[in-house]
């Protein structure tokens, strides 16, 4: 794994046939690669799924932020944003 404090690295991806660039810290690129491998999908496909989930959000963040949040949710056992409701949606206010 790379230095966790390394600045973001920009990479180009194609999402739904459109090219885009995403800047993420190497730590998040590593985590994204591992999640895609675990789910047996290409990174582009996983990012496209995260992008679709973020667009459905009431307050969609930028794509890089959505990827980071999805990865944290995945670590917490929620398998990304789609299957784990946010605390306010569950009624938790803590």
C-alpha positions in Angstrom: 0.0 0.0 0.0 1.1 3.6 -0.7 1.9 6.3 1.8 -1.6 7.1 3.2 -0.8 10.9 3.2 0.2 11.0 -0.5 -1.6 13.7 -2.4 -4.4 12.8 -4.7 -3.6 11.1 -8.0 -5.7 11.8 -11.1 -6.8 8.9 -13.3 -9.0 8.7 -16.3 -12.0 6.4 -16.4 -15.0 5.9 -18.7 -18.4 5.9 -17.0 -21.4 5.1 -19.1 -19.4 5.8 -22.3 -18.2 9.2 -21.1 -14.6 9.8 -20.2 -13.9 11.5 -16.8 -11.0 12.1 -14.5 -11.1 11.4 -10.8 -8.5 12.5 -8.2 -8.2 10.2 -5.2 -5.4 9.5 -2.8 -3.5 6.3 -3.6 -5.0 4.7 -0.5 -8.5 5.1 -1.9 -7.4 3.9 -5.4 -6.1 0.8 -3.6 -9.3 0.3 -1.7 -11.4 0.8 -4.9 -9.3 -1.8 -6.7 -9.8 -4.3 -3.9 -13.5 -3.7 -3.8 -13.8 -4.1 -7.6 -11.8 -7.4 -7.4 -13.9 -8.7 -4.5 -17.1 -7.9 -6.4 -15.6 -9.3 -9.6 -16.3 -6.2 -11.6 -14.0 -3.7 -13.4 -13.2 -0.5 -11.6 -15.1 1.5 -14.2 -18.2 -0.6 -13.6 -18.0 -0.1 -9.8 -17.4 3.7 -10.2 -20.4 3.8 -12.6 -22.5 2.1 -9.9 -21.3 4.5 -7.2 -22.0 7.4 -9.6 -25.6 6.3 -10.2 -26.1 6.0 -6.4 -24.7 9.4 -5.8 -26.9 11.0 -8.4 -30.0 9.6 -6.7 -29.0 11.3 -3.4 -30.9 14.3 -2.3 -27.7 16.2 -2.0 -25.3 14.6 -4.5 -21.6 15.1 -3.6 -18.9 15.2 -6.2 -17.9 11.8 -7.6 -14.5 11.6 -5.8 -16.3 12.3 -2.5 -19.0 9.8 -3.3 -16.3 7.2 -3.9 -14.6 7.9 -0.6 -17.9 7.7 1.3 -18.9 4.5 -0.5 -15.5 2.9 0.4 -15.9 3.9 4.1 -19.5 2.5 4.1 -18.1 -0.7 2.5 -15.5 -1.0 5.3 -18.2 -0.6 7.9 -20.0 -3.6 6.3 -22.7 -1.7 4.5 -21.4 -2.7 1.0 -21.4 0.9 -0.1 -24.0 3.6 -0.1 -26.8 1.7 -1.8 -27.6 -0.8 0.9 -26.8 1.2 4.0 -29.2 4.1 4.8 -27.7 7.3 6.3 -28.2 7.8 10.0 -30.7 10.6 9.4 -32.7 8.3 7.1 -32.9 5.6 9.8 -34.0 8.2 12.3 -30.8 8.3 14.3 -29.8 11.8 15.3 -26.6 10.9 17.2 
